Amino acid sequence: MSWTGRASSTSEVPRVIQRVGRRARAEVELRLDPVRYFRGQGFQIGERCRLIGATYGMLGTEPSLVTIGEHVTVSVDVLFITHDGGVWVLRDRLGPVDVFGPITIGDNAFIGARSVLLPGVTIGRGSLVGAGSVVTRSVPDDMVVAGSPARIVATTAEYEERLRPYLHHTADLASPAKQAYLRSVDPSSLVRRAPLERRVPSWPSLTDGGPR
């Protein structure tokens, strides 16, 4: 290929067309049944799992290192990272080294949107990872974690108890029926977030040797 990204000779054109064709077929398979697609790539995925908005790289590049249990949801834009790319800076001295770590998701777990799972972590059975979390350590069973780095914020039982006043039995409704329901629902049964509070930093006074 030339620096423009175009085929530098006609001999490369068939290979380019072949790659485009494979990518198009994979795109169709991924959209129709992402679980089946990733299983075909060698990933271990249990039954009744959802991979929402699945993309090619979401489960990482080492299929043998990813295990997902039964009844698991992986939401949109989640990243499974099964190797440490930072070893790039060591290769001039140590050669073509790599570092790998498996990722295991237990049964009945939920991984929130745009979360990142780093090499070597396990998400326990019945646990939830909040949206946007960076999981750097393994999560025990039945825990809710959130943040960057992710920390335990509740047990799954506490999470359930907090949500009880806001639960609606609508998961099986088609979108039109759900929208009709939401237009008529009691507003007090919808989650409302408390406003942010302004926190003024506590600076040392001028008499105690603080900044002047």
LINGIDA-V340093 format. One record per residue. N is the residue number from 0. SS is DSSP state (@ for helix, = for strand, . for the rest). PSI is psi as a letter, one per 40 degrees, with the letter a starting at -180 (none if undefined). Layout:
n = (N	N)
ss = (SS	SS)
psi = (PSI	PSI)
This chain:
n = (0	1	2	3	4	5	6	7	8	9	10	11	12	13	14	15	16	17	18	19	20	21	22	23	24	25	26	27	28	29	30	31	32	33	34	35	36	37	38	39	40	41	42	43	44	45	46	47	48	49	50	51	52	53	54	55	56	57	58	59	60	61	62	63	64	65	66	67	68	69	70	71	72	73	74	75	76	77	78	79	80	81	82	83	84	85	86	87	88	89	90	91	92	93	94	95	96	97	98	99	100	101	102	103	104	105	106	107	108	109	110	111	112	113	114	115	116	117	118	119	120	121	122	123	124	125	126	127	128	129	130	131	132	133	134	135	136	137	138	139	140	141	142	143	144	145	146	147	148	149	150	151	152	153	154	155	156	157	158	159	160	161	162	163	164	165	166	167	168	169	170	171	172	173	174	175	176	177	178	179	180	181	182	183	184	185	186	187	188	189	190	191	192	193	194	195	196	197	198	199	200	201	202	203	204	205	206	207	208	209	210	211)
ss = (.	.	.	.	.	.	.	.	.	@	@	@	@	@	@	@	@	@	@	@	@	@	@	@	@	@	@	@	@	@	@	@	.	@	@	@	@	@	@	@	.	.	.	=	=	.	.	.	.	=	=	.	.	.	.	.	.	.	.	.	.	.	@	@	@	=	=	=	.	.	.	.	=	=	.	.	.	.	=	=	.	.	=	.	@	@	@	@	@	@	@	@	@	@	.	.	.	.	.	=	.	.	=	=	=	.	.	.	.	=	=	.	.	.	.	=	=	.	.	.	.	=	=	.	.	.	.	=	=	.	.	.	.	=	=	.	.	.	=	.	.	.	=	=	=	=	.	=	.	.	=	=	=	=	=	@	@	@	@	@	@	@	@	@	@	@	.	.	.	.	.	.	.	.	@	@	@	@	@	@	@	@	@	@	.	.	@	@	@	.	.	.	.	.	.	.	.	.	.	.	.	.	.	.	.	.	.	.	.	.	.	.)
psi = (i	i	e	e	e	i	h	e	i	d	d	e	d	d	d	d	d	d	d	d	d	d	d	d	d	d	d	d	d	d	d	d	g	d	d	d	d	d	d	d	e	e	i	h	h	a	i	f	i	h	g	h	f	h	i	d	e	d	e	a	e	g	d	e	e	h	h	h	a	i	f	h	h	h	a	i	f	i	h	h	h	e	i	h	e	e	e	d	e	e	d	d	d	e	a	g	i	i	h	i	h	i	h	h	h	i	i	f	i	h	h	i	h	f	i	h	h	i	h	e	i	h	h	i	h	e	i	h	h	i	h	e	i	h	h	e	i	i	h	i	i	f	i	h	i	i	i	h	i	h	i	h	e	i	i	d	d	d	d	d	d	d	e	d	e	e	h	h	g	e	d	e	i	i	d	d	d	d	d	d	d	d	d	e	i	h	d	e	e	i	h	h	h	i	i	i	h	h	h	h	i	h	i	i	i	e	e	f	e	a	i	none)
